[in-house]
Amino acid sequence: MFEIKEKFYLNGEPFKIISGSFHYFRTVPEYWQDRLEKLVNMGCNTVETYIPWNFHEPNKGEFLWEGMHDICRFIELAQNLGLYIIIRPSPYICSEWEFGGLPAWLLKDKGMKLRCCYEPYLQAVREYYSVLIPKLVPYQIDRGGRIILLQIENEYGYYGNDTAYLEFLRDTMREYGITVPFVTSDGPWSEPVFKSGAVDGALPTGNFGSAAQWQFGQMIKFMGDNKPLMCMEFWNGWFDAWGEEHHTTEPEKAGAELEELLKQGSVNFYMFEGGTNFGFMAGRNNGNKTADVTSYDYDAPLTEDGQITPKYELFREIISGYAPVRTVPLTTEIKRKAYGKIRCTAKTDLFSVLDKISNPVKSCFPLTMEEIGQNYGYILYRTNVRENETVKDIRLEGASDRVQCYHNGEFIYTAFAESIGEKAELSERESGGVIDLLCENIGRENFGTGLETQRKGISGGVKINDHRQFGYEIYPLPLDEHQVEALDFDSGYADNTPAFYRFDFEVKELCDTFLDTDGFGKGCVFVNGFNLGRFWEIGPQKRLYLPAPLLKKGNNTIIIFETLGKAAESILLCEEPDLG
């Protein structure tokens, strides 16, 4: 039995939670056991994870629970190692994850209002919880499992103050069988924020990375001194965005903060291991124009690929002064290897292969990704200019996030960030022809109050020569496994255009490695059909982590989709990461 009184109590005895955040959805399942064993060996008695809604219900009514999505297997592995579990199953998780975990299909409703009592949103949450929550119920500590806490929403005080919405989440989880205690989590430095995120029946906890004594003092001021203190997110590192520096926190600084936390309360390391934003799932923080990098290393105690760091060793030493540290054997053999240079074996440009991988939607006006049922990736708008008209200028209305414009297959300009709504003046060109607008979803915002503005593609119109252009063929390019399998590398190739590049290589020993994309501009990578994530020459991340379980003995294929027309004749598989 787990109880919240003036302290946490486990089976009637005071209990200090020493937890680590480890997201099953950011690590291949073959490595879950290894990371959890290392969590135990650092001295943690608990593991915490979010459950991202968009990871499990990518399309309305389509649920994924196998392989990397098998949350029940993850819980069972943790239980078998004697770990207690904190689950944060909020509809919204933030976590530098695409759209904060909200599924993109919610935005198909043009009137959608998120994270409040808008009935279509509540109904979508209710339907999701009706499938998710019953999976968690048997693992609760009062049912013989080891889940001790569930969170209601996430940092809600930063977003709004609809207490009825929080009550709906609380009551719906209770209705579907949750009986363990609830928590909320918010920043303690602002009373309006902290209290707006709170709800009756849930213990407020704090999220912060420094000034622990002061932060806990604020929490006592806001909620009284008769409740246990917990930092639900102890930020012992930080995340990176494209075009910025790689963030690190010195172990000694993080260790001093940990000491202060453990003296006064309980802690959850955010992160214990960060992992990887595979595929198109890296988020974009409010005000950050370039979005987050593929690596979620976070400068955590374990590296992105699970290596033990000096921060890990220091934390273990500090924890040992407050709780017994168990040691379990590490049962997963993991090696790093440099497979070396791999030459390009085939290539084809997007325009040559377009009709073979995508069926266009015809429309008088542009439609967004969400309107045509697409969630991630790219979308291409093709329109024909009248034969007697020469394109002199183009302006995009309501475009997001990054658009590359072509006339008859020739690059014209890129619209991005501050320039995306500006008029582009073009040098005189031949009249008529085809305009192609390749739009990239670089990641929906995961934090802030602008979530309802995150529709991707072109939501307004396209003005050519100061009048709106009508008549489009709209090609969805989610670059899912079906489109990648459909690539025909005999379709033709043109330089300086968006293109696909194939690399074939043999593997005898399966090891972790790091893909160096030096010479390529911007795009994404597929390994044996698996979307490894995005790359961009501006850094800071220069190499993508490629876990051994994504490789196979014998022939392997890497496909790079590059959008800027920059390519090299080879790639490099290295033994070490390069995060900038």
N, C-alpha and C positions, 0 to 999 in steps of 0.2 A: 504494500500500500504506500502511495506517495501522497503527501499532504503539504499544503502551504499554510503555515501559521505565522508566528513571528520569525521563524526560520523554515527552511525546507526540512521535511521529515521523511525518512524512508524506513518503513517497518517500525515506526515509533522512535527512531533514533535520528538526531540531527544529521543532515547530509549537505555537504558542499558540492555543488555541481561544478565539475571541471570538464568542460566539453570542447569539442573541436568541430568546426564546420567542414564537412566534406560532402560535395555534391556528386551523387552517383551519376548524374546526367552530364558531368564534365570529365568523366574518366571511363575508359572502356571497362566493361564488367569483369573481364579477365583479371583486372588489377584491383578490384574492390577489396578483396581479402587482404592483399598486401598493404594497402593504405590503412585499413582498419587495424591490422596488427601493429603497424607503426604508431597509430593513434594510441593504442593501449600502452605501448612501450614508452611513450612520452609522458605518461602519467594520467591520461584522461580516463574518466569513468563513464563518459557520455559522448555520443556523436549526435550532431545536429545536421539536418538537411532541409532545404526547401523542396517543394514539389511543384515544378512549373506546369501550369495548366496547358500552355501551348505545346509542350513536349509530349503530353499524353492525349490531347484531343486536337490534333493539328487541323482537322476539318470537323465541322459540327456533326456530332454523332459518331465520329470515327475515333475509336480509342485504341491506344497502343500500350501494351503491358508486358511485352516480351523483350528479351535481350537487354539492351541498354536501358529499356523502359521498365524493367522488372523491379519495381519498388519493393515488392514483397520479398524477393530474394535478397535484396540489399538489407532490409530489416532483419531477416533471418541470419545473415552473416554476422551482423552486429550483435545480435542476441547470443549467437553461439560463442562469441568472444567475451561474453559477460558485460557488454556495454549497455548502458541505458540510452534512450533515444529521445530526442526532441524533434518533432515534426513541425515544419512551417508550411502548411498546405494552402496558404492564402491564394485567393484568385490572382492577387498581385504580389510579386516577390521582390521587385527591383533587381538587385543582384547583378547589375550590369548585363542582364540577359534581355534578349530581344523583347521589346514591348513590356518589360517587367513581368514576363510570364503570361500576360494576357494573350489569348488567341487572336490573330489578325482578323479572322472571320467576323468578330464582333462588329468591326467597322463597316461591314456591308450594310448595316442599318445606318442610314444617313443621319438619323436623329439620336444615335447612341450616346448615352451618358454613362460614364464609367465610375466605379467605386462610389456609388450612391444608390438611393432607392429609386432607380429607373426600372420599371417592371420587366422590360425585355432583358435587361442585364441580370437582374435578380433571377429570372427564370433560367437563364443560361447557366448561372452559378449553381442553382438548385439541381439542374439536370446533371451537371458535372459532379457535384458532391454526391448525388444519388448513386454514382458509379464508384467514385474514389473512396469515400469515407467508409463504406462497408469493408473495403480491403484492409483498412487500418485498424478497425475495431478489435479483431482478435489479438492484435499485438499489444494492446494496452496492458499496463502493469496489473490492473485489477481483473484482467482476464487471463493472467498467466504469462503475459508477454513482458516487454521492457520499455514500452513507450510511456514516458512520465509526464510530458507536457505537449500541448498543441498550441500553436500561435493563431490568434485571430488577426487577419489582415497583416500589413507590414508597414511600419513607419507612416501610419495613416495621418498622424498629426501634421505632417508636412503637406498633405494633400487637401484634407477637408475636415468637416466637423459633423458629418451626418451620423449621429449616434445610432439612429434607427437602423442604418446599414450595418454597423458593427453588431448590433443586437440580432439582426437577421442572420449574419454569419454564425454567431454564437449559437443561436437557437436551432439553426439548420443542422449544425454539426451535432448538437445534442440529440436532435430528432433522429439522426441516422446512426446514433449509437456511441458517440464520444462521451466518456465518463471521467477521464482524467482531467486535471486542472488546465485552465487556459492562461495564456500570457499575451501581452501586447508588447511592442518595442518601438521606442521613439527616442529622439535626441533630448537629453535632460536639460540642455542649456536654455530652453525656452519654455516657460510655463504654458502659454497657449498651445504650443505644439505638443508638449508632453500630455496635457490633459485632453486635447482634442482626439488623440489617438487611443485614449483609455475607454473602457466600458465596464459596467458592473459585471462581476463574476470572472474577471481576468486580472492577473497580477501584472502591473506595469513593470517593464524592464527597460534598461537604457542601452543605447548604441553609441559608442565613442572609442577613441583611440589614444586619448591622452587626458591628463589632469583628473585621474580616477578619483582622488579624494574629494575634489571639488564637485565632480559630476555626481558622485553618490550623495554628497551633501545636498545638492539640488533635488535629487530624487526624494530624500527624506523630507525636505521642505514641502514638496508637492503632494506626497502620499502618506506622510506620517512615518513614525519610527517603529511601527509594530508590524512591518512586513519585511520579508527577506530582500536583500539587495542583489541584483544580478545585472551584469553587463552581457546582454544577449549578442552583441557584436563588438568584440574587442579587436579593433582594426590594427593588427600588428604589421600590416603592410598596406599596399594600395594597388590600384589597377592602372593600366596604361591606355592611352588613346593614340590613334595614328597621328603622326606629326609632332608629338610631344616627347618629353624625355621618359626614360624608364624609371619608375619610382621604386625606391628602396627605403627601408627603415632600419637603422642600425640595431643589431641584436641587443646591445646594452641599453639603448633607450626603451625598446619594447619590453625588455626584461624588468626594468625599473617600474614601468607601468603595471606589469603583471604582478609584481610584489604588492603594490598598493591595492590592486583589485582583490587579491587572495586574502589580504589582511582583513578586508571588510565584507566580502561577499563571494558570490559565485561568478563564474566566467564561461563564456563560449568564445573560443578563438575564431575570428573571422579574418582570414581563413586558416585552417590547419593545412589543407592542400587546396590550391585554387583549381588546378586542372586546365581544361581547354574549352574555349567557345567553338566547338566544332560546327561545321556547316555555316549557315547564315545566322547563327544565334547570338552573336555578340551584340550587345545593346549600344545605346547612344545616350549619354547623359545630357540633361537639359543644358543648352547653351554650348554643347560640344559639337562642332560642325562635322568632325571627321569620324566619329564613332570609335568604339573600343577595339583594341587589337584582338587577334585570335587567341593569343595566350592569355590565360587568367592565372598566371604564375603567382601574382599578388605579393611576391616576396614573402611567402608563407614559410612556416617551419619545414615543410616538404616542398621541393621544387615542383614545377608543372609535371615532370615525369617521375615524381616520387622519391627523389634523392634526399637524404638527410642533410640538413644544413647546420651551421653553427648556432642559428637561432633555435633550432630543435633541441640541440644539446643543452643550451642555456635554459630553455624553458623546462626541460626535464629536471634539471638541477634545482630550479626554483620550486617547481611543483612538489618535489620530494620533501620540502620543508613543511608542506601543508597536508599531504596525503601520501599513503603508501603507493609506490610505483610498481606495478606488476611488469613482468617480462614474459612475453610469449615468443616462440620461435617464428621466424619469417619463412613462410612456406612457398613463396612464389619466386622462381628464378627469373631475374630481370637483368639483361645486359644492354649496354649501349654499343653501337657499331657504326663506323664510317663505311658505307658501301661504295663511296667514291663517285666518280663522274659517270653520268648516264646521258647518252646522246639522244637527240630527238629522232624518232623513227617515222613520224608522219605529222602532217599539219593540214588544217583546212580553215578558211575564214568563215565568220558567222554568216555573211551574206550568201555565200555559196551553199551553205548547208541549212539555211533557215527553214525552207519549206519541207525539209526532211525530218526536222525535229519538232516543229511547232505548227499547229493549225490556227490560222488567224481568225480573230473575231472581227466582223465587219461592223462599223458604226459610223454614223454621220459625224460624231464628235468624239473626242478622247474619253476613254473610260479608265478608271483607276484599277490597280491590281485587285483590290477588294471587290470591285463591281463585277469583275470577270471570274472571281473565285480563285485568285492567286494570292499566296501569302508572302513569298520571299523570292529573292533572286533579281532578275532583270525583266524588263518589258520593252518591246520595240514597237514604235508607232510609225507606220509607213503611209505616206500620202503623196498623191500625184499633183504636181504643179501644172497649171494650164499652159498649153504650148506657147501661147503668146505672152507669157509673163516671166520676167526675169526676177529671181530672188535677190532683193537688195538688203533686206533686214528681216530678222526673226525675233519675236519676243514670246516667251513662255508664260502662261498664266496659271498659277497654282501648281507648279511642278515640284517634284520631290523624288530623290535627293540629289542626284547627279545625272546630267544629261549630256550625251555626246551626239552632235548633229552631223549628218552626212548628206551630200547631194550627189546622186548617181554613184554612190559608193565611195566618194572622196570626202575626207574629213574636212569639216568647216570650223567648228568651234566646240568648246566644252562650257556648259553652264553649271555652276556649282556654288553652294553657299551664298555669299552676298550677291553674286552675279546672276543667280538663277532666274530672277525676274527682270533683268535688264535687257534692253534692246541690243541685239548683236548686229552691228553694221558689217555687211559683207562686200568684198570687192566684186565687181560685175562678173556675172557668170552667164552661161548659156541659158536660154529660156526653157521652160518646161522641165521635164524629168521627175525624179523621185527624191523625196526628202525622207530620210530615216532618222528617227530620234530614239536612241538607245538610252533608256532610263534604268538606273541602278537604285535598288533599295539598299542603302548602306547600313541600315539598322534602325528600327523604331526606338524612340526615346523610352528609357526605362525609369526615368525619375522626373518629377515635376508635374505641373498641372496642365501640360499641353498634350496629354495622351490622346485626346479625341481629335487631334489635328494630324495624326500619324498615318493618314492614307498615302499610298505610294503610287508613283507614276504621274500622270497629268490629270489633275482634278478640274482645271479650268478649261483653257483653250490654247491654241497656237495661232499667233498672229504673224502673217507673212505680208510684208509691204503694208503694214498698218491696217490690215483687215483679217478677220478670222478665217482660217483655213478649215474647210469641212471635207469629210470623206476619208476614212482611215481603215487600214487593215492593222489590227492590233495583235502582235505575236507574244503570247505568254512565254517567258523563258525562266521558269523556276529552277531549271537545270537540276531536276530530280533524276533519280536513277533511270527512268524511262528515256528522258531526253539524252542523257549521257550514253546510254546503250545504243541509241539510234544514230549516233554520229557516224557519218560516212566520210572517211578521210581521203576518199578519191573524188570528192566533189569539187576540188579546186582550191587555190590559195592565192590571195593578193596581199602584198606587203602593206604595212601601215594601217591595218584594219583590225577590229576585234577578231580574235582567232583562237582556235583550239590546237594544242600541241600535245602529241602523244610520246611517251617515253616507256619503252619496254625493257625489262631487266630481269635477270635470274637471281634468286635468293636460295642459299643452302641452309643458312642458320638464321632463325627469326630473332631479331634484336630491335630494340628501340633505336631510332635514328632521327635526324633533323634535316629537313629539306630546305636547302638554300636556293632561293629564286633570283639570285643576282643576275641582272641583265633583263629581267622581266619588269614591267611597269606596275600594273594593278590588275587584280583578278582573284581567282579562287582555284583550288586544287582538288582533284579527285584521285583517290588511291583505291584501285580495284573497285571503283564505283562509289566509294564512301567519300562524302564531302568533308575534306580535312579542314577547310576554312579559307578565309581571305588572306591575301598578301598585298602589300603596297610598298613601293620602293622608298617612300618617305620615312619608313620606320616608325618607332624605334625597333620593332621586331623585324629581324632579318631572316629568321629561319622558323619553319613550322615544325612542331613536334609531331612525329609519326610513330605511334606505338606499334610494337611488334605484332600484336594480334590483328592488326589491319593488313599485315603482309601474309603471304603464303609461300610455302616451299615450292620452288619452280618459278614459272613465269608470273611477273607482276606488271601492272600497267599504271602509270601515273598520267593523268590528263590535266593540263593547265589551260584554263580559259583566261586569256589576257585581253584587256579592253583598250589599252592605249596605243596599240600597234608597236610595242617594244618587246623584243624576244631575243633569247640567246639560243645557241645551237645545242646547249647541254645544261643540265642541272647537277647539283652536288648533294649527296646524302652524307651528312657529317655526324661526328660523334658528340659534338657539344652544341648547346643552344646559343643563340645570339639575340638577346632581348634588347640590345642597344646600350 
